[in-house]
């Protein structure tokens, strides 16, 4: 994220201050798409998977050639309850995404930590990676250079 545009002053006399905000899960998916699409030409965006009863699951990013789904989560809530919620969401998604009728057998969980709670990342990563079907968990904190002008509030638990 070192080169991600997040300016505090104009870079040129004629330009405006630019801040490429990452505000939600869709922004993180866009970032990952830009990184992964040149490497994986079969990358699928918001891929609909076979129905599981009344559920119609849709994976964030799919890489059929690797039989792998990249599931993106946006951690905006601080503390234990935020980490617990992420693990619960990944576990629920995994059970749907890796049903017997899909072509995928592996998931990489990618978590954007909007609170930059890096002291807890190891435990979150190891917790997610204990879920059957998860091949890896990647936790990326909001870089310190991307400070918000006003702190984001926690959503209700």
C-alpha positions as CSV (number, residue, x, y, z in Angstrom):
1,X,0.0,0.0,0.0
2,X,3.1,2.2,0.0
3,X,2.2,3.7,-3.4
4,X,-1.6,3.9,-2.8
5,X,-2.6,7.5,-3.4
6,X,-3.6,9.2,-0.2
7,X,-2.3,12.8,-0.3
8,X,-2.3,15.5,2.3
9,X,-0.9,18.2,-0.2
10,X,-1.2,18.7,-3.9
11,X,1.4,16.8,-5.9
12,X,1.3,19.4,-8.8
13,X,0.2,23.0,-9.0
14,X,-2.8,22.1,-11.2
15,X,-4.0,19.0,-9.4
16,X,-6.3,18.5,-6.4
17,X,-5.5,16.6,-3.3
18,X,-6.3,12.9,-4.0
19,X,-7.3,10.3,-1.5
20,X,-8.2,6.9,-2.7
21,X,-10.4,5.9,0.2
22,X,-11.1,2.2,1.0
23,X,-14.5,2.4,2.7
24,X,-16.1,-1.0,2.3
25,X,-15.7,-4.6,1.1
26,X,-16.3,-3.7,-2.5
27,X,-13.4,-1.3,-2.5
28,X,-11.1,-4.1,-1.2
29,X,-12.5,-6.4,-3.9
30,X,-11.6,-3.8,-6.6
31,X,-8.1,-3.5,-5.2
32,X,-7.7,-7.3,-5.3
33,X,-9.1,-7.5,-8.8
34,X,-6.5,-5.0,-10.0
35,X,-3.7,-7.1,-8.5
36,X,-5.0,-10.6,-9.4
37,X,-6.6,-10.1,-12.9
38,X,-3.2,-9.8,-14.7
39,X,-2.0,-13.0,-13.1
40,X,-5.1,-15.1,-13.3
41,X,-6.9,-14.6,-16.7
42,X,-9.8,-16.8,-15.5
43,X,-10.5,-14.6,-12.4
44,X,-14.3,-14.4,-11.8
45,X,-15.9,-11.4,-10.0
46,X,-19.0,-12.0,-7.8
47,X,-19.4,-15.5,-9.1
48,X,-22.7,-17.1,-8.5
49,X,-22.4,-20.6,-7.1
50,X,-24.9,-23.5,-7.2
51,X,-27.8,-23.0,-4.9
52,X,-27.8,-24.8,-1.5
53,X,-31.5,-25.2,-0.8
54,X,-33.0,-21.7,-0.6
55,X,-29.5,-20.1,-0.4
56,X,-28.0,-18.6,-3.6
57,X,-24.3,-18.1,-2.6
58,X,-22.1,-15.7,-4.5
59,X,-18.3,-15.7,-4.0
60,X,-16.4,-12.4,-4.0
61,X,-13.6,-13.6,-6.4
62,X,-13.1,-17.0,-7.9
63,X,-10.0,-18.5,-9.6
64,X,-11.3,-21.7,-11.3
65,X,-7.8,-22.8,-12.4
66,X,-6.7,-22.9,-8.8
67,X,-10.1,-24.2,-7.6
68,X,-9.9,-21.4,-5.1
69,X,-12.3,-18.6,-3.9
70,X,-11.0,-15.4,-2.5
71,X,-13.5,-14.3,0.2
72,X,-13.1,-10.6,1.3
73,X,-14.1,-9.3,4.7
74,X,-14.1,-5.7,5.9
75,X,-13.3,-5.5,9.7
76,X,-14.7,-2.2,10.9
77,X,-15.6,-3.1,14.4
78,X,-12.9,-3.0,17.0
79,X,-12.2,-5.5,19.8
80,X,-13.2,-9.1,20.4
81,X,-16.7,-8.8,19.0
82,X,-15.3,-7.6,15.6
83,X,-12.9,-10.5,15.3
84,X,-15.6,-13.0,16.4
85,X,-17.9,-11.7,13.8
86,X,-15.3,-12.1,11.0
87,X,-14.6,-15.7,12.0
88,X,-18.3,-16.5,12.1
89,X,-18.9,-14.9,8.7
90,X,-16.0,-16.8,7.1
91,X,-17.2,-20.1,8.6
92,X,-20.7,-19.6,7.3
93,X,-19.5,-18.6,3.8
94,X,-17.1,-21.6,3.7
95,X,-19.9,-24.1,4.4
96,X,-21.9,-22.7,1.5
97,X,-19.1,-22.1,-1.0
98,X,-17.5,-25.5,-0.7
99,X,-20.7,-27.5,-1.0
100,X,-20.5,-30.7,-3.0
101,X,-21.8,-29.1,-6.1
102,X,-19.1,-26.4,-6.7
103,X,-15.9,-26.6,-8.6
104,X,-14.0,-25.0,-5.7
105,X,-12.3,-26.8,-2.9
106,X,-10.3,-24.1,-1.2
107,X,-10.8,-20.5,0.1
108,X,-8.4,-17.7,0.8
109,X,-9.9,-15.3,3.4
110,X,-8.7,-11.7,2.8
111,X,-9.5,-9.4,5.7
112,X,-9.1,-5.6,5.5
113,X,-8.7,-4.4,9.1
114,X,-10.0,-0.8,9.0
115,X,-9.0,-0.3,12.7
116,X,-5.4,-1.5,12.2
117,X,-5.6,-3.8,15.2
118,X,-2.3,-5.5,14.3
119,X,-1.6,-6.9,17.8
120,X,-4.6,-9.2,17.2
121,X,-3.9,-10.3,13.6
122,X,-2.0,-13.5,14.5
123,X,-4.9,-14.9,16.6
124,X,-7.4,-13.9,13.9
125,X,-5.3,-15.5,11.2
126,X,-4.8,-18.7,13.1
127,X,-8.5,-18.9,14.0
128,X,-9.6,-18.4,10.4
129,X,-7.1,-21.0,9.1
130,X,-8.5,-23.6,11.5
131,X,-11.8,-23.6,9.5
132,X,-12.0,-26.6,7.2
133,X,-11.5,-25.5,3.6
134,X,-9.6,-22.4,4.3
135,X,-6.1,-22.6,2.8
136,X,-4.9,-19.2,4.0
137,X,-6.0,-16.0,5.7
138,X,-4.5,-12.7,4.8
139,X,-5.1,-9.7,7.2
140,X,-4.2,-6.3,5.8
141,X,-4.5,-3.3,8.2
142,X,-5.5,0.1,7.1
143,X,-2.1,1.8,6.5
144,X,-1.2,4.5,9.1
145,X,-0.8,7.0,6.2
146,X,-4.5,6.5,5.4
147,X,-5.8,8.2,8.6
148,X,-9.5,9.1,8.6
149,X,-10.4,12.7,9.2
150,X,-13.0,11.6,11.8
151,X,-12.9,8.1,13.4
152,X,-15.4,5.6,12.1
153,X,-18.0,4.5,14.6
154,X,-18.6,0.9,15.4
155,X,-21.8,-0.6,14.1
156,X,-24.2,-2.0,16.7
157,X,-23.3,-5.5,17.8
